[in-house]
Amino acid sequence: MLALDDLRWSELSHAYGPASDIPALLGQLAGSPGPKGDVSDEPWFTLWSSLCHQHDVYSASYAALPHIVKIGLDAAGPIDSSFFLLPASIEVARAAGRGPSIPRDLASAYTDGLSLLMDCMVAHRGDPWNEGMMLSVASAQAVAKGHIPLAEALMNLDEYWIDRINNGEQV
């Protein structure tokens, strides 16, 4: 995993240019991993907009993913659903060709980060999960097991689609 103080972050990119700001955002996330009240709450707002901007991903997305999963795994108490949903979204976008190839020096940590999603789920199985968290966890589980189309479908489920499916309506 790329150390947060590694100068390589400035060589990586995100939606707005060099990713030298990402380590500080990850540090902020580690200090406050609990559920956020709003999608505009930091550091998630900037992490999402920088690392998975309009469903596109970047070299910094691959470097940040293992840190995000590890912070979630190490957190005591409930965590934000983005600990599952952002890594799942990054992998779905990558698999769809919506970003560059994973740099060779980041590939192993990235793959390990995806695998650790399962451990993160287990670590937080006792936390209260609302429907959004459940869908985020299910999406992350699908990604961790290599079921990318299923993960994407789970990410797109909402109350409207769940009601239609449960009522047997034609989709």
N, C-alpha and C positions, 0 to 999 in steps of 0.2 A: 504494500500500500504506500502510495506517495506521501511522504511526510508533509505535514502542514507547513513546515518552514523551508521546504525544498524550493529552490529558485525555478524549478521546472514549471511551477504553476503559472509564471508569467509568460512561458512559451506556449501554454495551452490556451485554448480560446473558448468563449461562451458566446451567447447571442449578442453581447455588446462589446466584444473585443477581448483583450487579454484577461486571463482568469486570475490575476494576482489578488483579487478581492475575495475569492472563494474561501481560502483558509480562514479568514476572519469570520466569515458567515458561518462556517462549520464550527468554529470555536464558540460563537454565539449560540448556535443550536445545541451544542453539548451542555451549555450552561442553563438551558431552558427547554428541555425536550417534551414537556407536558403538552396536552392538547391546547390548541389556540382557539380563540373565539371567532376569528374571522379570517377569510382567505387573504386579506391585506396585511395580516400580522407578520412582522419580521421575526426571524430571518427567512421564513418560508416563502414569502412573496418574492423576494429577490432571488432565492435559490430556484424556485419554479421558473420565473421569467428568464433567468440566465441560463439554466441547464436544460430546460425542456420548453423552449419558447415556440408556441404555436405548433407543437408536436414535432419540432426539430431538436436534435441533440448535437452535442459538440464534444471535442476532445476532453474538455473539463468535466463534462457530464460523466464520462467513464472514470475519471480520477476521483470524482466526488462520491460516486455511488457507494463504494466500500466504506467510506467514512460515515455516510448517512446511516447505513445498515448497522455499523458497529456502534454508533452513538445510540441508536434505538435499542440495540441488544443490551448495552450496558446500563441503560436508564432504569432507575427504580421507579415503580409506579406507572400509571397510564402515560402513554405517549400519543403524539399526534398521528392521525391516519396517514399523513404525508410520508412518514417513515416507511410505509409500505407502498403507497401509491406513486410517489416520485420514482423510486427505483423500478417499479413495474412499468411506468410510463416511459422511462428512459430505454428500457430493454425492448418494449414494443416498438418504439420509434426506431431504434437501432436495427431491429430485425426487418422493419419495413423499408430500410434504406434511407431513412430521414436524417442521416448524419454520416460523418466520416467513419472509416474503419477504426477499430480500436487500436491505438498505438501499441506496438509489441510490448513495450515496457510496462504498460498498464493492464494488459490482457489477463494475467493471472489473478491480480487483485480484484479485477472487475468480476471475473467468473466466481471467485471465492465469495465476493460480496453478494452475488445472486444466490449462491448456496446458503449463505448465512441468513437469508430471509426466513428460512424455515426455523432456524434456531430463535430468531427474533419473535416469530409467531408464538412459539412454545413458551418463551420467556414472559410473554404478555398475555397468555391464555386466560389468566385469572382477572385481568383488567375488564372493566365494563366496556362493551363494544356496542355502539349504536349501529344502525343499518349502513351508514357510510363507512364506518370502520370495518364492518364485516365484509363489504364489497372490496375495500382496499386490501384487506388481508387475503381474501380469496383470489384477487388479481395477482398479488405478490406470490401466492402459493403456485398459481398456474405458471407464472414466469419462472419461478425457481425450478419447476419440474419440466420446463421446456415447452409448455402449451401456450404459445404466444397468441394464436387466434382466440383461444378461450379467455385469456387474460384481457384482451382487447374487448371482447364481448362483455365480460364482467364489468369493466370500467365504464361501459356505455349503458349499463342497466340503471334505470331510475324508477321512481314510483309508477310512472305511466307504463313503461315496458313490463314491469313486474306484474301490474294489474292485468294487462293484456294477455300475458303468458298464462297467468293463473286462471283467467276466465276463459281460456281456450279460444281467444279471438285470433283470426288470421293475421299473420304478421306480414 
